[in-house]
Amino acid sequence: MNLEIREASRCDTELILGMIRGIAEYEKLLDQVETDAKILERELFDEKNARVILAFVEKQPVAFALYFYNFSTFKGKKGLYLEDLFVLPEYRGKGIGNSLFDYLVKQAKAENCGRMEWVCLDWNQPAIDFYKKKKAIPMSDWTIYRLDERYF
């Protein structure tokens, strides 16, 4: 298998949108996708609010990861926050997600991040198992809260 991982560029915007729809469908949240190509292009490549890496097998796009940097007051350092990691169903179990994850771990180390964090749906046992194999620690004492923009 010829796997290539690279940073996304502006011309990948539609591909990224398709991957976002793919993960939303997998998570049974497709009805919550509000973004479009124009928004993504602005936020990713003009404003640079997040970054995307893409994985290709034999030059075919098969996976993506979207991440950004946050800051830990306790560490006194920035951290890498993994928003989404998605591998097309027919390519799962081939080490592609592992390669994307390892790429981001190296990125976090190179950027002197204090930690790398993400969330995982409670029912997504394959992802939970994957993260535990990576020595990730579930933060079960913490509850995520969200305030939607309609309440700003």
N, C-alpha and C positions, 0 to 999 in steps of 0.2 A: 504494500500500500504506500503510495507516494503522498505524504501529508505535507502540506504547506500552511504555515500560520503567518499572517501578516496583519499589520495595522490597516484599518479601513480607510478609504478615501472618499471624497465627495461623490465620485461616480458609483459608489456602493450603496447609496442611500436607499434605493428601492429594494435591494437585496436585504439590507438591515431591517427594513420595514416588514418584509416577508418573514424574516426570522422572528421578529417580535410577535407577529401574528401566530407563528408556529408555536412559540412558547405559551402564548396566551390561550391558544386552543388546547394545548396539553394540560394547562392548569385550570381549564374550564372557566376562563376569564375573558374570552374573546369579546364579549359584549362590553368590556370595560376599556378596550383599546380606543383611545381618542386621537392619538397622534396620526400624522400623515407625513408624506415624504418632504413636504416643504418645511414643516416644523422640525423634523429630524435633521434636515440639512442645516438649518439655521442653528439649532442647539448643539449639534455635534461638530460642525465644521466652521461656523462663523463665531459663535459664542464660546465654543470649546468647553461646554459644560460636562461632557462625558467623552469617553473614548470607546472604541470598538475594535476588537480583533476578530478576524475571520479565519476559518479553517477550510481548506480545500483538499479534496482527494481527487487526484487525476484532473486537476483544474476545475472541478465541480464544487460549488459551495455546499458545505455540509454542516457547518456549525458556526456559532458566534458567541462572544462574551462581551457584555457592555459593563463598563466600570467607570468610577470617578474617585476623586480623592476627598476625604473628610479630614477631620482633625480630632485627636484625642487630647483632652485637657490633662488627663492622668499621665499619659505617656509624654506629652509635650512634643508630639510629632504628628505628622500627617499619617493617614491610614488609607489603604486601598479598599474601596467598597465595591464588591461585585454585585451588580444589580441583576444581571441575567446571564446564565450560561445555558445554551440550548444546542443540542445535537439532533439532527433529523433522525426520525425513528429508525430508518433502515441502516443508519451508520452507528447506532448505539452498540456498546459492548466491544468496540474495536480500539479503544484507547484514545479516542479523539477528545472526549471531555477531559480526560486525564492530562493530555498534552496542553489543552487550553488552560487548565487550572495551573499546571506547572509553569507555563509561560507567565501567568499573572503573579505567581509566587516570586519568580525571578525578577519581574518588574517591580514588585513591592520591595524586594531586597535592594535592587539597584537604585530605587528612589528613596532609600533610607526610611521606609514606612515602619511605624511601630507595631502595626498589625494589619490583618486583612479580615474583613467581615462580610457577611451576607446573611440573608434569611432563606429559610426553606420551609415549604408547606409541610404541615404535620403529617399529611397522608402520603407524601412522596417518599416512600421507603427506599426505592432505588437511589435517590439523591442522598438521603440520610446515610445509607450504607456507604456510598461513595465518599462522602465527607468524613465519616468516621475512619475510613481507611487512610485518609489523608491526615489523621491525628487532630482533626478539628474538634473543638469542644462545644457542645450545645450550651447555650446561655439560658438555661431553663428558669433561672430566677428573674429574668427580664421579660417584660411584656411590651410589645411594640404598640405604640399609639400613633394615630395618624389624624391630621387635621386637613381636610380637603380644601382646595382653593375657594370653594363657594362660601367658606366661613371666614375668609380673610377680610 
